[in-house]
Structures are given as structure tokens and as C-alpha cells.
Amino acid sequence: MNLNDLSRILNEMYSNAPEGDQVAKVHLFGVKYAECILRNNYKATEIVRLSGIKPSYATEVSNEIKLSKYVVPQDHEL
């Protein structure tokens, strides 16, 4: 999965989230795709920039990547 794929997924997760769940979806993205992001040395800032969502969400994605070693996302969506 490349940067464009990840940024598209992030944009879709954010855009398709129910009202009030957008930030939760950004968090879920960081946890769910952390392994791929880390393995490829991708930067959260670049993924967020390419996704078109607010640049400030890069901090959220970065935090959730770090948190991913302690949590496992559930199979169902929010």
C-alpha cells in the first residue's frame, strides 16, 4: 500500500464517518494502518496532507500509530 492509497482511505474514513465520529475515524485509521505506515517509513503529515483533511489531524494519526502497539481495533465499524 502506498501513500496515495493510505491518504485515499483516510479521506474516505473521515468523509464517510457519521456526524461526530470523524475524529474517532482518524484515530481508527492510525491504529489500523500503523504497521504499514511504520514498515514503509511514511510520515503522518504527508498522509494527512495528501488526504485533504485538516493538517492538524497529523498529530492524531501520529499518536494513534504509537498507541497501536497497545490496542487492537475491533472488527466492527463505528
N, C-alpha and C positions, 0 to 999 in steps of 0.2 A: 504494500500500500504506500503510495507516495503522498507528498504534501498536498497536492490538489485533491486527491481522494479524501484525505482527512479533513481538509477545510470544507469540502462539499458536505461531508457527513455532519460536521459541527454546525454548519449553517442550517442544514435540514432539521437536525435535532432541536436547535434553538427556535427556528421559524415555525416548526410544527408542534411545539410544546403548547399545552393548554395554558390559558392566561394564568399567570402567577407561578408557573413551573419552568420558565425559561432559564433561570439561574440554576435550578436543580438539574436541568438537562446539560448545561455547560459542565457542571460538576461530574455528572454521569459520564460524559464524553471523556473527561480527563482520566477517570478511573478505568473506563472500559478500553481505551486505546493507549494507555500508558506504556504497555510493553512494546508496542510497535513504535511509538514516539521515541522511547529511550533507545531501543535497538538501532534505530536509524539516526540517532543524534539530531532529531528535529527539534526546533525551538517552538515553544508555545506561542511566542509573539508572532512568529511567521505564520503558523497555522491560523491563528485568530485574524491576523491581517488579511490573509487570503480568503477567509470565510466571509468577511464583510460585516461581522458583528462588532460591537464596541471594543476598541483596543484594550480597555480596562479589564476585559474578561481574560486576557492572557495570564493575569495573576491567579485567577480562579483555576484555570486549566493547569498551571504550574503547581499550585497547591494540591490539586487532586492527583496529579501524577505522583507526587511524593507520598500522598496518602494511599495510593493504590497497593502498596506492599502490605497494608494492614486491613484492607477491606476487599470484599468480593461483591460485585453487582449481582442483584437478583435477576432471575430470568425474565420477569415481567417488567413491562414498561411503567413509567409513572403515570 
